[in-house]
C-alpha cells in the first residue's frame, strides 16, 4: 500500500546493464528483512533487476527464475537468506498458503517479489516497490517507499545515480 507522503525516485535505464547497476546500488544499501515488490509487464526487466540484486548480496552460482517453482531461497554470506518469488503463474492468492512462508522470516535478509498483486493478502507489505516500464529501447524505474524503513532506504540511496529524479 502506498502512503500519501511516500517518496519516489524515477530512474532511466537505457539498457539491461544499467538496470542491473541500479539493482546492485540498491542492494548495497538494503536494510535487514526488506521486502521489495517488482512490478511491470512481461519483459520490463524484473528478473534482470532481481538477479543483479541477489548477486550484489553475494549469491553466487546460477540464479534460477522462480517462474515455475514460485520461490527460490538463497543463502548469502552473512548467514541469512535472500528470497526471490515470481507469482506470475498463480491463479489465486490462496495458493501461497502451500509455500509455508512463515518459516522464512527469521533468517530473511531480503524478499524480492515479482507480480506481487497476484499474492495480495498473503504477502508481507513492501518496504519499497520498483515499478519497471518499457520506454522506447530502455526502461523507466519508479522506486517508491512504502514504509518508514523504505523511506530511510531511499534516503540512503540519495541521487546515487545521475539519472535519478525525485517525483
Buried (B, 14 or more C-beta within 10 A) or exposed (E): EEEEEBBBBBBBBEEBEBBBBBBBBBBEBBBEBBBBBBBBEEEBBBBBBBBBBBBBBBBEEEBEBBEEEBBBBBEBEEEBBBBBBBBBEBEEBEBBEEBEBEEBEEBBBBBBBBBBEBBEEBBEEBBBBBBBBBEEEBBBBBBBBBBEBBBBBBEEBEEBBEBBEEE
